[in-house]
Amino acid sequence: MAGMTTDAGDLRELTVGTGAGGEQLGTDMVLNIGPQHPSTHGVLRLRLVLDGERVISAEPIVGYMHRGAEKLFEVRDYRQIIVLANRHDWLSAFSNELGVVLAVERLMGMEVPERAVWLRMALAELNRVLNHLMFLGSYPLEIGAITPVFYAFRERETIQTVMEEVSGGRIHYMFNRVGGLKEEVPAGWTGRARAAIDEVRRRMPDLDHLIRRNEIFLARTVGVGVLSAADAAAFGASGPVARASGLDLDLRRDEPYLAYDQLDVPVVTRTAGDCHARFEVLLDQVYASLDLARQCLDRVDRLTGPVNTRLPKVVKAPEGHTYAWTENPLGINGYYLVSRGEKTPWRLKLRTASYANVQALASVLPGCLVPDLIAILGSMFFVVGDIDK
């Protein structure tokens, strides 16, 4: 399989595989999945010890995509860091920008116009849908189901069109600013966004019915890669991965930011903790986020006023530190900002969801077979740039 390599000298004697006469019954093998492999969602390396096709131990090895974003933050001002912050999880760019500007605004004690708050929430939920649709299409593809990706990308294109219209970008939106948003949305945009949401909502059952109860998909995912609630909590997993294991945690409801406290946020959970549960949480979250985005757009239409705050040419956060966290599409992202009163952060530390989620692989993979390993890996929903930063 592409991306699988064997380390030199990695065939070793098994300590448990000897017969009555002391003869050798087999060897174990160290196998690398990646760092270039279709199911690793970036340049991730998994170092596996195998007994035949069964995984004995697994070690995720990260760092191949490390670009030093946190260090680069320290030499860029509060406008420039947004262009770095929206790239570590390239499927959640708007949400990444949002966390950074929320941290800066909190440190500055800044009040953001109400219309900007509700527009941010609408765009964040649409970004969440885009993220989830990518995994809903690519995950079945990784275990052999080709058709779902075409349905998922049809819906992605519908949402991408309205996101591109409002921001000018298809992936890296650069639409958040300290104090609000870059600019007012185009005339009639909220109506076109609602039409797109309704269209995606109407067509989602095509994807849902194709894959959710598919017999082959069920055989590959049910009971496979079980992550217990205790292990999910111990590794710091969050988002759909943790909620599929029964951890009922969502910052939009439990530690609300923006104006989420004014909405009834549905939190999708399962208890099985297997690959299928993780897929179902992601699928059902799309319906929930489409509903939330529509509610936010309805609220935007009832509000008037600016979408940003007038700022000086050079933005300086006062001396101090703060921590902001958001419910990103893949889980909880944290932003620890330290300022010394200058135009650049003294320190901006990112706590990313993917980093915590991928650590759980060391617990989930041992005991599984190599074909199941691919199904488990794809169901953990991580982006390697989000791990390495």
C-alpha positions in Angstrom: 0.0 0.0 0.0 1.2 3.5 -0.8 3.0 5.2 2.0 3.9 2.0 3.9 7.6 1.4 4.5 9.6 -1.0 6.6 12.5 0.2 8.7 15.9 -1.4 8.0 16.5 -4.2 10.4 13.0 -4.1 11.7 12.4 -7.8 11.7 12.9 -9.0 15.2 12.5 -12.2 17.1 9.1 -12.6 18.9 9.6 -13.2 22.6 6.2 -14.9 22.8 6.2 -17.1 19.7 8.3 -20.2 20.5 7.2 -23.8 20.3 7.7 -26.6 22.8 11.2 -27.3 21.5 12.2 -23.7 21.5 11.9 -23.3 17.7 10.9 -19.9 16.4 7.3 -19.6 15.2 7.5 -16.1 13.7 8.8 -12.6 13.8 7.3 -9.2 14.5 7.8 -6.3 12.2 8.0 -2.5 12.6 6.0 -0.8 9.9 5.7 2.9 9.0 2.3 4.2 7.8 3.3 7.4 6.2 4.6 10.0 6.4 3.0 10.1 3.0 -0.2 8.1 3.1 -3.7 8.8 1.7 -5.4 8.3 5.1 -3.1 10.5 7.3 -4.6 13.8 6.2 -1.2 15.4 5.9 2.3 14.3 6.6 1.9 12.1 9.7 4.0 9.0 10.5 2.7 6.1 12.5 5.3 3.6 13.7 3.6 0.3 14.2 4.9 -3.0 15.7 3.0 -5.8 14.0 2.5 -9.5 14.8 1.4 -10.7 11.4 -1.4 -8.3 10.6 -2.2 -7.4 14.2 -1.0 -4.2 15.7 0.9 -4.7 18.9 1.8 -1.1 19.5 1.4 2.3 17.7 3.4 5.5 18.1 2.2 8.6 16.3 5.3 10.7 15.2 4.5 14.3 14.4 6.5 17.3 13.3 6.8 16.8 9.6 4.6 19.8 8.8 5.9 22.1 11.5 6.2 25.7 10.2 6.8 27.5 13.5 3.6 29.5 13.4 3.7 30.3 17.1 7.2 31.8 16.7 6.2 33.8 13.6 3.3 35.3 15.6 5.9 37.1 17.8 7.2 39.2 14.9 3.9 40.1 13.2 1.3 42.6 14.4 -2.3 41.8 15.3 -3.6 42.2 11.8 -0.8 40.1 10.2 -1.1 37.1 12.6 -4.6 36.3 11.2 -3.0 35.1 7.9 -1.0 32.6 9.8 -3.7 31.5 12.3 -6.2 30.5 9.7 -3.8 28.0 8.0 -2.9 25.4 10.6 -6.3 23.6 10.2 -7.0 24.5 6.5 -10.5 23.1 6.8 -11.5 25.4 9.6 -9.9 28.7 8.6 -12.7 31.0 9.7 -12.9 29.4 13.1 -9.1 29.7 13.6 -9.2 33.4 12.8 -12.1 33.8 15.2 -10.2 32.4 18.2 -7.2 34.7 17.7 -9.3 37.9 17.4 -11.4 36.8 20.4 -8.3 36.5 22.5 -7.0 40.0 21.4 -10.4 41.6 21.9 -10.6 40.1 25.4 -7.2 41.4 26.3 -8.2 44.8 25.0 -11.6 44.8 26.7 -13.2 45.5 23.4 -16.9 45.4 22.7 -17.7 44.1 19.2 -20.8 45.4 17.3 -23.8 43.1 17.7 -24.3 42.6 13.9 -20.7 41.4 13.6 -21.2 38.9 16.5 -24.1 37.3 14.7 -22.4 37.3 11.4 -19.3 35.7 12.9 -21.5 32.9 14.3 -23.3 32.3 11.0 -20.0 32.1 9.2 -18.4 29.9 11.9 -21.3 27.4 11.6 -21.1 27.4 7.8 -17.3 26.7 8.1 -18.2 23.9 10.5 -20.4 22.3 7.8 -17.7 22.7 5.2 -15.2 20.9 7.5 -17.5 18.1 8.3 -18.6 17.5 4.7 -14.9 17.1 3.7 -14.5 14.2 6.2 -17.9 12.7 5.4 -16.7 12.4 1.8 -13.1 11.5 2.3 -13.6 8.9 5.2 -15.7 6.5 3.1 -13.3 7.0 0.2 -10.4 5.8 2.4 -12.1 2.5 3.1 -13.2 1.9 -0.5 -16.5 3.8 -1.0 -16.0 6.1 -4.0 -19.5 7.6 -4.5 -20.1 9.5 -1.2 -17.3 12.0 -1.9 -19.1 13.3 -5.0 -22.3 14.0 -2.9 -20.3 15.6 -0.1 -18.4 17.9 -2.5 -21.7 18.9 -4.2 -22.9 20.2 -0.9 -19.5 21.8 -0.2 -19.6 23.7 -3.4 -23.0 25.2 -2.6 -21.7 26.5 0.8 -18.4 27.5 -0.6 -20.1 29.8 -3.1 -21.6 31.9 -0.4 -18.4 31.9 1.7 -16.4 33.0 -1.3 -18.9 35.7 -2.2 -18.7 37.2 1.3 -15.0 37.0 1.9 -13.3 36.6 -1.5 -11.6 33.4 -0.4 -12.5 29.7 -0.8 -10.2 28.3 1.9 -8.4 31.0 3.8 -11.1 33.6 4.3 -9.2 36.4 6.1 -12.5 37.9 7.0 -12.1 38.4 10.8 -10.5 41.5 12.2 -9.8 42.7 15.7 -13.0 44.5 16.5 -15.3 42.7 14.1 -15.2 41.7 10.4 -13.4 43.0 7.4 -16.4 44.6 5.8 -20.2 44.5 5.5 -21.6 41.5 3.6 -22.8 42.1 0.0 -26.4 43.3 -0.5 -28.8 40.3 -0.5 -26.1 37.9 0.7 -28.0 36.7 3.8 -30.9 35.6 1.5 -28.6 33.8 -0.8 -26.9 32.1 2.2 -30.3 31.0 3.5 -31.1 29.5 0.1 -27.8 27.6 0.0 -28.5 26.3 3.5 -32.0 25.1 2.5 -30.7 23.5 -0.6 -28.0 21.6 1.3 -30.5 20.6 4.0 -32.8 19.2 1.4 -30.1 17.2 -0.4 -28.2 15.9 2.7 -30.4 12.8 2.9 -28.9 11.7 -0.5 -25.5 11.4 1.3 -27.0 10.2 4.5 -29.0 7.3 3.0 -26.1 6.3 0.8 -23.6 5.6 3.6 -25.1 5.6 7.2 -26.7 2.2 7.0 -24.7 0.7 4.2 -23.9 -2.9 5.0 -20.3 -2.8 3.9 -19.7 0.5 5.7 -21.3 -0.9 8.9 -19.1 -4.0 8.7 -16.0 -1.9 8.4 -16.8 0.6 11.2 -19.2 -0.9 13.9 -17.2 -2.1 16.9 -13.9 -1.0 15.3 -11.5 1.4 17.0 -13.4 1.9 20.2 -12.3 4.9 22.3 -13.7 4.8 25.8 -15.0 7.9 27.5 -12.3 7.6 30.1 -9.5 7.4 27.5 -11.0 10.3 25.5 -10.9 12.4 28.6 -7.4 11.3 29.6 -6.0 12.2 26.2 -7.8 15.5 26.1 -9.8 14.6 23.1 -12.7 16.9 22.2 -15.2 17.7 19.5 -16.9 14.9 17.5 -14.3 12.3 18.5 -14.9 12.8 22.2 -18.7 13.2 21.8 -18.9 9.9 20.0 -17.4 8.3 23.1 -20.1 9.8 25.3 -18.3 13.0 26.5 -21.1 15.5 26.5 -19.0 18.6 26.1 -19.5 21.6 23.7 -18.1 25.0 24.6 -20.9 26.7 22.6 -23.3 25.4 25.2 -21.1 24.9 28.3 -18.8 28.0 28.1 -20.6 30.2 25.5 -18.7 32.9 23.6 -20.0 35.4 21.1 -23.8 35.1 21.5 -24.2 31.3 21.7 -25.8 31.7 25.1 -28.8 33.1 23.2 -29.2 30.0 21.1 -30.3 26.5 22.0 -27.2 24.6 20.8 -27.9 20.9 20.1 -25.0 18.7 21.1 -24.8 15.5 19.1 -23.4 12.5 21.2 -23.1 8.8 20.9 -21.9 6.2 23.5 -20.4 3.4 21.3 -17.1 5.3 20.8 -16.3 3.3 17.6 -15.6 4.4 14.0 -19.3 4.4 13.1 -20.3 6.5 16.1 -17.7 9.1 15.2 -19.0 9.2 11.6 -22.6 9.5 12.8 -21.8 12.4 15.2 -20.2 14.3 12.3 -23.1 13.6 10.0 -25.8 14.7 12.5 -23.7 17.7 13.4 -24.1 19.0 9.8 -27.9 19.1 10.3 -27.5 20.9 13.6 -25.0 23.5 12.3 -27.2 24.2 9.2 -30.1 25.0 11.6 -27.8 27.2 13.8 -26.5 29.1 10.8 -30.0 29.8 9.6 -31.0 31.2 13.0 -28.0 33.4 13.1 -28.8 34.8 9.6 -32.4 35.5 10.6 -31.0 37.5 13.6 -28.5 39.4 11.3 -31.4 40.6 9.1 -33.1 42.1 12.1 -29.9 44.1 13.1 -28.5 47.3 11.7 -25.2 49.1 12.4 -21.5 48.6 11.7 -19.7 45.2 11.5 -16.4 46.5 12.9 -14.8 48.9 15.3 -12.7 51.9 14.3 -9.1 51.2 15.4 -5.9 53.1 15.3 -3.5 52.4 12.5 -1.3 50.4 14.9 -3.2 48.1 17.2 -1.4 47.5 20.6 -2.9 45.1 23.2 -2.3 46.2 26.8 0.3 44.4 28.9 -1.2 41.2 30.4 -2.3 37.8 29.4 -5.6 36.0 28.6 -6.9 32.6 27.4 -9.7 32.3 24.9 -11.1 29.0 23.7 -13.6 28.1 21.0 -15.5 25.0 19.8 -13.8 24.5 16.5 -15.1 21.9 14.0 -12.6 19.3 15.1 -12.8 20.1 18.8 -11.6 22.6 21.4 -9.0 25.1 20.3 -7.3 27.3 22.9 -5.4 30.6 22.4 -3.1 31.8 25.2 -2.1 35.3 24.5 0.6 37.2 26.4 1.3 40.9 25.6 3.9 43.4 26.8 2.0 46.3 25.4 3.5 46.2 22.0 2.1 45.8 18.5 3.0 42.2 18.3 2.2 39.3 20.7 5.0 38.4 23.2 3.6 34.9 23.1 0.6 33.3 21.4 0.3 29.6 22.2 -2.2 27.4 20.3 -3.9 24.4 21.9 -5.3 22.6 18.9 -8.0 19.9 18.8 -6.1 17.6 16.3 -3.0 17.3 18.5 -5.0 15.9 21.4 -7.2 13.7 19.2 -4.3 12.0 17.4 -2.6 11.1 20.7 -5.4 8.7 21.4 -4.3 6.5 18.5 -1.6 5.0 20.8 -4.4 3.6 22.9 -7.0 2.8 20.2 -4.8 1.0 17.6 -3.1 -1.8 19.6 -5.0 -5.1 19.0 -6.6 -4.1 15.6 -5.7 -5.5 12.2 -3.9 -3.4 9.5 -7.1 -3.0 7.3 -9.0 -1.8 10.4 -6.2 0.6 11.2 -7.0 2.7 8.1 -10.7 2.8 9.1 -9.7 4.0 12.6 -7.2 6.5 11.4 -9.7 8.2 9.1 -12.4 8.3 11.8 -10.3 10.3 14.2 -10.9 13.5 12.2 -7.6 15.4 12.4 -5.6 17.7 10.1 -1.9 17.3 10.5 -1.2 21.0 10.0 -3.4 21.5 13.1 -1.1 19.1 15.0 2.2 20.5 13.9 1.4 24.2 13.6 
